[in-house]
Amino acid sequence: MQRNWILALLPAVLISVGYFGIPALRSYLLSIGVFLLLDIVTSRIVPSKDLPGNLSSITFALLFAMLLPYQTPWWIILVGGFITIVIGKRLFGGLGAYPVHPVLLCFAMLLVSWPQRMDYTAAMVSLDWAVPVIEPLRLIKTQGSGAQSVYHLLDLFLGKQVAGIGNGMGLFLLIGGIYLLVIRQITWHIPASFLLGTFGTAWILYQMNPGQFATPLFHILSGSTFLGAFFLATEHTT
């Protein structure tokens, strides 16, 4: 199962490395190394049926790295590994026992603890990239829905937007999600509900105040929507 999830994440991982280069590759590799090492060490201290060989720590490492800003400091990854593997997974009993997705628990704690370090826009200000260097939804919140014209929807879909290094890769996450659906690792119900809920809520708000809220399609293509629909909300334990 974990091998299939890793395979499903690879398109987005590879494209994000193509976009962001060595800093993205470093974040992925360091995350995998830290997560796997902590999983091995803690499995020796607290034995359980959740063995490091099941590769779940690598799946978590890839999901975690995708949510990281461009050029994340190494110590953030170390802290993230400890929160995800030791606190989020092992202390609750391992794979199959935790009540909250370990990666989301970690991301929330990092965001509260170091909001400036987890700021996607600030991380990419110095990047020479032919896209608006501000998170799409942040710009909408500050300037209203008219700011949508700054972005091309195709660029958003292809991941050419300010986000984490991998969470905004809409098309490539969709490809991985469809793969999981085809091989029956997940069912259609949760992704469809997630996307329909996002679209429906955005549509209601847009109808109420089109000058303030973005269109439903803009919300679907911005940020972590596809990652959430196919890889986070569908996580088997939670």
Backbone as CSV, one residue per row, in Angstrom:
resi,resn,N_x,N_y,N_z,CA_x,CA_y,CA_z,C_x,C_y,C_z
1,MET,0.826,-1.206,0.000,0.000,0.000,0.000,0.863,1.259,0.000
2,GLN,1.862,1.296,0.882,2.714,2.482,0.972,3.525,2.691,-0.302
3,ARG,3.958,1.596,-0.921,4.690,1.728,-2.187,3.816,2.395,-3.246
4,ASN,2.539,2.033,-3.278,1.630,2.639,-4.244,1.415,4.120,-3.962
5,TRP,1.330,4.489,-2.687,1.166,5.908,-2.346,2.413,6.704,-2.727
6,ILE,3.576,6.132,-2.477,4.823,6.804,-2.859,4.874,6.978,-4.376
7,LEU,4.497,5.935,-5.107,4.479,6.004,-6.561,3.495,7.074,-7.046
8,ALA,2.347,7.179,-6.376,1.339,8.177,-6.761,1.824,9.598,-6.517
9,LEU,2.690,9.786,-5.528,3.215,11.112,-5.212,4.369,11.523,-6.131
10,LEU,4.993,10.557,-6.792,6.204,10.829,-7.570,6.022,11.866,-8.677
11,PRO,4.915,11.862,-9.446,4.799,12.900,-10.480,4.918,14.309,-9.927
12,ALA,4.212,14.585,-8.831,4.274,15.920,-8.233,5.656,16.197,-7.646
13,VAL,6.267,15.176,-7.049,7.608,15.341,-6.473,8.614,15.688,-7.564
14,LEU,8.597,14.949,-8.652,9.573,15.160,-9.731,9.385,16.522,-10.404
15,ILE,8.137,16.902,-10.647,7.889,18.199,-11.275,8.298,19.337,-10.345
16,SER,8.050,19.177,-9.049,8.429,20.236,-8.105,9.944,20.392,-8.034
17,VAL,10.666,19.293,-8.150,12.134,19.378,-8.195,12.558,20.072,-9.488
18,GLY,11.843,19.795,-10.567,12.134,20.487,-11.816,11.890,21.982,-11.725
19,TYR,10.855,22.376,-10.992,10.547,23.799,-10.815,11.528,24.488,-9.873
20,PHE,11.785,23.844,-8.722,12.509,24.525,-7.643,13.946,24.057,-7.461
21,GLY,14.359,23.036,-8.195,15.759,22.645,-8.213,16.285,22.002,-6.947
22,ILE,17.550,22.270,-6.667,18.269,21.641,-5.560,17.601,21.889,-4.200
23,PRO,17.115,23.104,-3.891,16.467,23.292,-2.582,15.302,22.339,-2.346
24,ALA,14.498,22.076,-3.379,13.378,21.144,-3.234,13.885,19.716,-3.051
25,LEU,14.868,19.322,-3.854,15.434,17.979,-3.740,16.029,17.769,-2.353
26,ARG,16.712,18.790,-1.841,17.296,18.696,-0.499,16.213,18.483,0.558
27,SER,15.105,19.214,0.442,14.016,19.074,1.419,13.427,17.668,1.383
28,TYR,13.232,17.132,0.184,12.683,15.770,0.069,13.633,14.742,0.670
29,LEU,14.900,14.806,0.277,15.860,13.802,0.726,16.110,13.895,2.222
30,LEU,16.240,15.115,2.751,16.469,15.271,4.183,15.247,14.796,4.969
31,SER,14.060,15.090,4.473,12.841,14.636,5.150,12.777,13.114,5.189
32,ILE,13.066,12.479,4.059,13.039,11.016,4.017,14.057,10.433,4.995
33,GLY,15.273,10.969,4.987,16.311,10.467,5.884,15.961,10.634,7.346
34,VAL,15.484,11.812,7.726,15.143,12.092,9.119,13.957,11.233,9.563
35,PHE,12.913,11.189,8.751,11.712,10.441,9.128,12.018,8.950,9.274
36,LEU,12.769,8.405,8.316,13.079,6.971,8.350,13.975,6.634,9.544
37,LEU,14.970,7.470,9.812,15.869,7.235,10.944,15.108,7.285,12.267
38,LEU,14.245,8.279,12.432,13.457,8.378,13.662,12.506,7.201,13.803
39,ASP,11.967,6.743,12.699,11.068,5.589,12.735,11.820,4.342,13.193
40,ILE,13.042,4.162,12.684,13.845,2.997,13.073,14.222,3.058,14.549
41,VAL,14.690,4.227,15.005,15.131,4.377,16.400,13.966,4.181,17.366
42,THR,12.847,4.846,17.088,11.713,4.745,18.013,11.072,3.361,18.000
43,SER,11.174,2.640,16.884,10.627,1.280,16.850,11.430,0.341,17.735
44,ARG,12.714,0.671,17.934,13.548,-0.130,18.847,13.210,0.182,20.305
45,ILE,12.892,1.430,20.576,12.587,1.843,21.954,11.187,1.392,22.359
46,VAL,10.231,1.586,21.444,8.841,1.209,21.710,8.407,0.222,20.629
47,PRO,8.665,-1.071,20.823,8.316,-2.061,19.805,6.805,-2.114,19.551
48,SER,6.445,-2.302,18.291,5.040,-2.435,17.921,4.955,-3.171,16.596
49,LYS,3.739,-3.401,16.132,3.546,-4.040,14.831,3.795,-3.074,13.678
50,ASP,3.957,-1.795,13.995,4.238,-0.784,12.978,5.742,-0.775,12.708
51,LEU,6.183,-1.619,11.797,7.614,-1.760,11.518,8.079,-0.717,10.513
52,PRO,9.313,-0.213,10.657,9.839,0.784,9.700,9.829,0.296,8.263
53,GLY,9.901,-1.016,8.069,9.920,-1.567,6.726,8.628,-1.400,5.955
54,ASN,7.560,-0.936,6.621,6.300,-0.739,5.886,6.292,0.550,5.056
55,LEU,7.360,1.343,5.166,7.571,2.536,4.337,6.612,3.694,4.626
56,SER,5.805,3.601,5.683,4.878,4.698,5.978,5.616,5.987,6.307
57,SER,6.805,5.871,6.907,7.563,7.073,7.241,8.014,7.810,5.982
58,ILE,8.242,7.082,4.886,8.633,7.730,3.642,7.439,8.453,3.024
59,THR,6.264,7.833,3.081,5.054,8.508,2.610,4.834,9.800,3.378
60,PHE,4.958,9.725,4.707,4.797,10.923,5.532,5.854,11.967,5.196
61,ALA,7.081,11.520,4.942,8.169,12.451,4.629,7.872,13.219,3.349
62,LEU,7.374,12.528,2.330,7.062,13.197,1.061,5.909,14.184,1.236
63,LEU,4.864,13.774,1.947,3.727,14.672,2.184,4.168,15.899,2.975
64,PHE,4.997,15.676,3.989,5.494,16.770,4.808,6.336,17.734,3.981
65,ALA,7.259,17.195,3.195,8.143,18.045,2.391,7.349,18.860,1.380
66,MET,6.282,18.298,0.828,5.458,19.027,-0.135,4.853,20.281,0.466
67,LEU,4.577,20.248,1.752,3.952,21.383,2.428,4.970,22.438,2.862
68,LEU,6.252,22.148,2.726,7.287,23.073,3.197,7.485,24.222,2.215
69,PRO,7.822,25.405,2.736,8.176,26.525,1.854,9.485,26.263,1.121
70,TYR,9.711,27.032,0.095,10.960,26.983,-0.660,12.129,27.343,0.254
71,GLN,13.199,26.573,0.208,14.417,26.779,0.999,14.139,26.753,2.504
72,THR,13.428,25.745,2.952,13.175,25.571,4.387,14.466,25.209,5.111
73,PRO,14.758,25.831,6.261,15.966,25.495,7.024,15.959,24.023,7.463
74,TRP,17.147,23.452,7.566,17.259,22.035,7.911,16.668,21.721,9.273
75,TRP,16.784,22.677,10.222,16.309,22.375,11.577,14.786,22.305,11.653
76,ILE,14.105,22.990,10.751,12.641,22.873,10.688,12.260,21.435,10.305
77,ILE,13.016,20.849,9.389,12.755,19.480,8.970,13.034,18.504,10.107
78,LEU,14.083,18.758,10.882,14.374,17.898,12.029,13.246,17.957,13.052
79,VAL,12.820,19.159,13.375,11.710,19.313,14.319,10.445,18.676,13.753
80,GLY,10.197,18.890,12.456,9.022,18.301,11.816,9.035,16.788,11.862
81,GLY,10.199,16.196,11.672,10.313,14.743,11.756,9.991,14.229,13.147
82,PHE,10.478,14.934,14.165,10.214,14.522,15.547,8.718,14.606,15.857
83,ILE,8.093,15.713,15.455,6.659,15.874,15.725,5.850,14.813,14.979
84,THR,6.174,14.593,13.714,5.390,13.658,12.902,5.557,12.213,13.358
85,ILE,6.798,11.763,13.447,7.052,10.344,13.716,6.940,10.010,15.200
86,VAL,7.604,10.784,16.054,7.643,10.436,17.480,6.327,10.774,18.161
87,ILE,5.856,12.015,17.977,4.638,12.443,18.658,3.385,12.002,17.895
88,GLY,3.325,12.363,16.626,2.110,12.128,15.861,1.815,10.675,15.572
89,LYS,2.879,9.862,15.392,2.665,8.462,15.028,2.965,7.500,16.176
90,ARG,4.211,7.468,16.650,4.641,6.447,17.607,3.957,6.551,18.976
91,LEU,3.850,7.759,19.517,3.288,7.894,20.863,1.805,7.530,20.921
92,PHE,1.151,7.510,19.772,-0.256,7.110,19.735,-0.425,5.624,19.420
93,GLY,0.688,4.919,19.190,0.596,3.494,18.928,0.973,3.076,17.529
94,GLY,1.388,4.049,16.697,1.861,3.713,15.360,0.770,3.701,14.309
95,LEU,1.141,3.222,13.129,0.234,3.177,11.986,-1.044,2.428,12.355
96,GLY,-2.176,3.073,12.129,-3.455,2.474,12.460,-4.027,2.910,13.793
97,ALA,-3.278,3.675,14.584,-3.731,4.010,15.943,-3.880,5.506,16.216
98,TYR,-3.209,6.355,15.434,-3.246,7.787,15.739,-4.590,8.397,15.316
99,PRO,-5.093,9.370,16.099,-6.402,9.969,15.809,-6.341,11.135,14.832
100,VAL,-5.150,11.690,14.615,-4.972,12.852,13.743,-3.852,12.540,12.761
101,HIS,-4.012,12.973,11.537,-2.960,12.762,10.535,-1.650,13.358,11.054
102,PRO,-0.600,12.551,11.241,0.657,13.053,11.805,1.258,14.231,11.039
103,VAL,1.148,14.221,9.722,1.725,15.304,8.923,0.963,16.606,9.147
104,LEU,-0.360,16.530,9.229,-1.154,17.735,9.461,-0.955,18.253,10.879
105,LEU,-0.825,17.334,11.846,-0.506,17.742,13.215,0.812,18.502,13.234
106,CYS,1.810,17.967,12.553,3.133,18.597,12.495,3.063,19.959,11.828
107,PHE,2.390,20.031,10.679,2.313,21.293,9.941,1.631,22.372,10.781
108,ALA,0.566,22.001,11.485,-0.136,22.962,12.340,0.770,23.472,13.454
109,MET,1.545,22.583,14.075,2.433,22.984,15.165,3.568,23.873,14.662
110,LEU,4.105,23.561,13.495,5.162,24.397,12.920,4.622,25.772,12.530
111,LEU,3.419,25.790,11.986,2.814,27.048,11.550,2.556,27.971,12.730
112,VAL,2.132,27.408,13.848,1.879,28.203,15.051,3.198,28.639,15.698
113,SER,4.178,27.749,15.677,5.448,28.028,16.361,6.352,28.980,15.589
114,TRP,6.433,28.803,14.273,7.319,29.633,13.448,6.575,30.119,12.210
115,PRO,5.592,30.992,12.379,4.782,31.437,11.223,5.607,32.112,10.139
116,GLN,6.655,32.843,10.522,7.477,33.514,9.514,8.273,32.513,8.682
117,ARG,8.741,31.438,9.316,9.494,30.413,8.593,8.597,29.603,7.659
118,MET,7.307,29.555,7.971,6.365,28.769,7.186,5.579,29.630,6.198
119,ASP,6.034,30.851,5.977,5.356,31.784,5.085,5.794,31.520,3.646
120,TYR,4.873,31.005,2.817,5.207,30.668,1.440,5.640,31.890,0.632
121,THR,4.927,32.998,0.819,5.230,34.200,0.038,6.617,34.734,0.366
122,ALA,6.912,34.854,1.653,8.216,35.377,2.068,9.357,34.485,1.582
123,ALA,9.114,33.177,1.536,10.161,32.244,1.130,10.514,32.373,-0.347
124,MET,9.565,32.862,-1.170,9.784,32.876,-2.608,9.990,34.272,-3.187
125,VAL,10.088,35.270,-2.319,10.244,36.648,-2.804,11.494,36.799,-3.674
126,SER,12.567,36.127,-3.297,13.834,36.269,-4.033,13.928,35.353,-5.251
127,LEU,12.919,34.513,-5.466,12.972,33.565,-6.567,12.615,34.255,-7.881
128,ASP,13.463,34.095,-8.878,13.227,34.685,-10.195,12.284,33.779,-10.966
129,TRP,10.987,34.070,-10.851,9.967,33.198,-11.406,8.931,34.051,-12.112
130,ALA,8.473,33.614,-13.265,7.564,34.426,-14.070,6.108,34.247,-13.634
131,VAL,5.864,34.275,-12.329,4.503,34.223,-11.789,4.415,35.249,-10.667
132,PRO,3.210,35.720,-10.331,3.069,36.662,-9.203,3.574,36.024,-7.911
133,VAL,4.510,36.700,-7.250,5.139,36.123,-6.062,4.336,36.488,-4.816
134,ILE,3.130,35.944,-4.742,2.283,36.046,-3.560,1.259,34.922,-3.662
135,GLU,0.923,34.346,-2.525,-0.054,33.261,-2.538,-1.369,33.744,-3.151
136,PRO,-1.960,32.974,-4.049,-3.182,33.412,-4.731,-4.294,33.837,-3.784
137,LEU,-4.599,33.017,-2.789,-5.709,33.349,-1.896,-5.372,34.524,-0.983
138,ARG,-4.086,34.700,-0.675,-3.695,35.866,0.126,-3.957,37.154,-0.642
139,LEU,-3.669,37.136,-1.939,-3.904,38.318,-2.758,-5.403,38.616,-2.858
140,ILE,-6.221,37.574,-2.986,-7.670,37.760,-3.039,-8.179,38.371,-1.742
141,LYS,-7.657,37.903,-0.620,-8.098,38.407,0.680,-7.771,39.887,0.857
142,THR,-6.657,40.314,0.276,-6.232,41.700,0.467,-6.767,42.651,-0.599
143,GLN,-6.984,42.144,-1.821,-7.377,43.033,-2.918,-8.730,42.703,-3.531
144,GLY,-9.388,41.661,-3.059,-10.685,41.309,-3.619,-10.573,40.403,-4.829
145,SER,-11.728,39.955,-5.324,-11.734,38.951,-6.387,-11.187,39.473,-7.709
146,GLY,-11.113,40.789,-7.882,-10.558,41.331,-9.117,-9.116,40.931,-9.338
147,ALA,-8.432,40.551,-8.261,-7.030,40.155,-8.364,-6.855,38.811,-9.056
148,GLN,-7.957,38.096,-9.290,-7.854,36.805,-9.980,-7.227,36.946,-11.363
149,SER,-7.428,38.109,-11.984,-6.918,38.310,-13.341,-5.394,38.294,-13.392
150,VAL,-4.747,38.427,-12.234,-3.280,38.394,-12.182,-2.764,37.000,-12.514
151,TYR,-3.574,35.981,-12.238,-3.148,34.591,-12.404,-3.822,33.946,-13.611
152,HIS,-3.085,33.097,-14.296,-3.661,32.262,-15.333,-4.073,30.937,-14.684
153,LEU,-5.297,30.511,-14.929,-5.789,29.285,-14.298,-4.938,28.078,-14.690
154,LEU,-4.440,28.069,-15.911,-3.590,26.956,-16.338,-2.299,26.920,-15.530
155,ASP,-1.735,28.102,-15.247,-0.532,28.157,-14.417,-0.809,27.577,-13.031
156,LEU,-1.945,27.945,-12.453,-2.311,27.406,-11.138,-2.406,25.887,-11.201
157,PHE,-3.046,25.370,-12.237,-3.244,23.934,-12.380,-1.913,23.204,-12.550
158,LEU,-0.959,23.856,-13.221,0.348,23.241,-13.451,1.311,23.451,-12.286
159,GLY,0.853,24.110,-11.237,1.698,24.296,-10.059,2.580,25.519,-10.105
160,LYS,2.366,26.391,-11.065,3.161,27.612,-11.159,2.485,28.702,-10.334
161,GLN,2.587,28.549,-9.011,1.978,29.455,-8.055,2.792,29.429,-6.774
162,VAL,2.617,30.438,-5.960,3.311,30.484,-4.674,2.581,29.564,-3.705
163,ALA,3.282,28.525,-3.281,2.734,27.539,-2.352,3.922,26.802,-1.739
164,GLY,3.674,25.630,-1.149,4.778,24.795,-0.735,5.468,24.233,-1.968
165,ILE,6.547,23.504,-1.756,7.304,23.044,-2.913,6.536,22.000,-3.725
166,GLY,5.529,21.352,-3.120,4.813,20.324,-3.866,3.310,20.325,-3.724
167,ASN,2.770,21.081,-2.769,1.336,20.981,-2.503,0.457,21.692,-3.526
168,GLY,1.059,22.547,-4.364,0.272,23.261,-5.360,0.327,22.633,-6.746
169,MET,0.899,21.439,-6.864,1.056,20.783,-8.162,-0.234,20.077,-8.574
170,GLY,-1.263,20.851,-8.866,-2.600,20.317,-9.069,-2.700,19.185,-10.073
171,LEU,-2.257,19.401,-11.303,-2.371,18.388,-12.345,-1.663,17.102,-11.952
172,PHE,-0.471,17.223,-11.391,0.355,16.055,-11.123,-0.121,15.306,-9.871
173,LEU,-0.720,16.029,-8.929,-1.367,15.376,-7.797,-2.650,14.682,-8.248
174,LEU,-3.344,15.289,-9.204,-4.546,14.671,-9.761,-4.197,13.366,-10.460
175,ILE,-3.098,13.353,-11.198,-2.652,12.126,-11.865,-2.389,11.026,-10.829
176,GLY,-1.694,11.386,-9.756,-1.429,10.411,-8.697,-2.702,9.954,-8.013
177,GLY,-3.641,10.879,-7.805,-4.910,10.521,-7.179,-5.721,9.569,-8.039
178,ILE,-5.736,9.817,-9.340,-6.454,8.927,-10.262,-5.819,7.534,-10.255
179,TYR,-4.492,7.498,-10.176,-3.801,6.203,-10.074,-4.275,5.429,-8.848
180,LEU,-4.369,6.101,-7.697,-4.828,5.434,-6.471,-6.273,4.959,-6.613
181,LEU,-7.085,5.729,-7.332,-8.469,5.323,-7.564,-8.538,4.087,-8.465
182,VAL,-7.738,4.094,-9.526,-7.768,2.992,-10.492,-7.343,1.679,-9.846
183,ILE,-6.314,1.725,-8.995,-5.838,0.488,-8.365,-6.571,0.205,-7.055
184,ARG,-7.595,0.998,-6.763,-8.483,0.809,-5.606,-7.773,0.916,-4.263
185,GLN,-6.784,1.799,-4.190,-6.191,2.132,-2.901,-7.083,3.097,-2.129
186,ILE,-7.825,3.915,-2.854,-8.820,4.799,-2.256,-10.099,4.667,-3.073
187,THR,-11.217,5.127,-2.515,-12.465,5.167,-3.265,-12.775,6.614,-3.620
188,TRP,-13.724,6.796,-4.513,-13.996,8.130,-5.057,-14.725,9.032,-4.072
189,HIS,-15.319,8.460,-3.032,-16.247,9.213,-2.194,-15.591,10.412,-1.494
190,ILE,-14.439,10.195,-0.865,-13.801,11.276,-0.103,-13.248,12.372,-1.026
191,PRO,-12.473,12.029,-2.072,-12.014,13.102,-2.971,-13.164,13.884,-3.593
192,ALA,-14.201,13.170,-4.028,-15.336,13.851,-4.646,-16.035,14.764,-3.651
193,SER,-16.222,14.287,-2.431,-16.866,15.109,-1.397,-16.024,16.330,-1.061
194,PHE,-14.716,16.125,-0.975,-13.790,17.221,-0.655,-13.857,18.304,-1.736
195,LEU,-13.748,17.880,-2.997,-13.758,18.839,-4.100,-15.127,19.494,-4.256
196,LEU,-16.200,18.708,-4.105,-17.546,19.257,-4.214,-17.820,20.233,-3.080
197,GLY,-17.351,19.891,-1.878,-17.534,20.798,-0.742,-16.799,22.109,-0.930
198,THR,-15.569,22.022,-1.455,-14.801,23.234,-1.741,-15.481,24.075,-2.815
199,PHE,-15.880,23.410,-3.895,-16.518,24.111,-5.009,-17.847,24.728,-4.575
200,GLY,-18.656,23.954,-3.866,-19.978,24.424,-3.463,-19.918,25.597,-2.503
201,THR,-19.038,25.509,-1.514,-18.892,26.611,-0.558,-18.398,27.875,-1.247
202,ALA,-17.415,27.713,-2.120,-16.883,28.867,-2.858,-17.957,29.477,-3.760
203,TRP,-18.783,28.621,-4.370,-19.842,29.118,-5.250,-20.861,29.946,-4.474
204,ILE,-21.238,29.468,-3.278,-22.203,30.201,-2.448,-21.645,31.567,-2.053
205,LEU,-20.383,31.580,-1.611,-19.768,32.839,-1.186,-19.602,33.794,-2.367
206,TYR,-19.239,33.251,-3.517,-19.069,34.081,-4.707,-20.408,34.689,-5.142
207,GLN,-21.482,33.923,-5.034,-22.805,34.450,-5.387,-23.243,35.540,-4.416
208,MET,-22.847,35.411,-3.160,-23.212,36.395,-2.144,-22.461,37.706,-2.336
209,ASN,-21.156,37.594,-2.672,-20.341,38.799,-2.809,-19.222,38.546,-3.821
210,PRO,-19.508,38.667,-5.108,-18.499,38.389,-6.139,-17.327,39.358,-6.130
211,GLY,-17.483,40.503,-5.489,-16.378,41.449,-5.421,-15.354,41.098,-4.362
212,GLN,-15.745,40.249,-3.416,-14.846,39.892,-2.322,-14.274,38.481,-2.468
213,PHE,-15.106,37.545,-2.924,-14.699,36.142,-2.940,-14.325,35.673,-4.339
214,ALA,-13.359,34.765,-4.390,-12.892,34.221,-5.665,-13.897,33.216,-6.217
215,THR,-13.759,32.917,-7.501,-14.634,31.945,-8.145,-14.331,30.539,-7.625
216,PRO,-15.285,29.616,-7.735,-15.052,28.239,-7.278,-13.840,27.587,-7.936
217,LEU,-13.682,27.785,-9.244,-12.561,27.155,-9.947,-11.224,27.674,-9.434
218,PHE,-11.169,28.954,-9.092,-9.942,29.529,-8.549,-9.569,28.840,-7.243
219,HIS,-10.570,28.570,-6.397,-10.314,27.875,-5.132,-9.853,26.437,-5.375
220,ILE,-10.453,25.767,-6.345,-10.077,24.388,-6.642,-8.622,24.298,-7.085
221,LEU,-8.166,25.271,-7.863,-6.826,25.217,-8.454,-5.745,25.838,-7.574
222,SER,-6.123,26.534,-6.515,-5.147,27.226,-5.663,-4.736,26.368,-4.471
223,GLY,-3.475,26.468,-4.109,-3.013,25.867,-2.860,-3.082,24.348,-2.838
224,SER,-3.493,23.811,-1.695,-3.380,22.373,-1.417,-4.640,21.575,-1.709
225,THR,-5.535,22.088,-2.538,-6.828,21.440,-2.710,-6.703,19.985,-3.177
226,PHE,-5.916,19.734,-4.208,-5.794,18.369,-4.724,-5.010,17.478,-3.770
227,LEU,-4.013,18.024,-3.102,-3.277,17.241,-2.103,-4.214,16.836,-0.981
228,GLY,-5.046,17.779,-0.528,-5.995,17.469,0.530,-7.026,16.453,0.107
229,ALA,-7.539,16.588,-1.112,-8.623,15.719,-1.576,-8.172,14.277,-1.773
230,PHE,-6.985,14.077,-2.345,-6.567,12.733,-2.739,-5.572,12.074,-1.787
231,PHE,-4.824,12.865,-1.003,-3.753,12.269,-0.213,-3.855,12.511,1.290
232,LEU,-4.503,13.577,1.707,-4.599,13.865,3.141,-5.926,13.389,3.719
233,ALA,-7.029,13.769,3.084,-8.336,13.360,3.585,-8.568,11.853,3.441
234,THR,-7.873,11.216,2.514,-8.064,9.786,2.267,-7.112,8.906,3.058
235,GLU,-6.282,9.472,3.909,-5.320,8.691,4.683,-6.072,7.621,5.487
236,HIS,-5.625,6.360,5.406,-6.429,5.233,5.862,-6.761,5.261,7.352
237,THR,-5.780,5.557,8.190,-6.028,5.519,9.630,-7.028,6.562,10.078
238,THR,-6.832,7.800,9.639,-7.688,8.880,10.127,-8.963,9.026,9.333
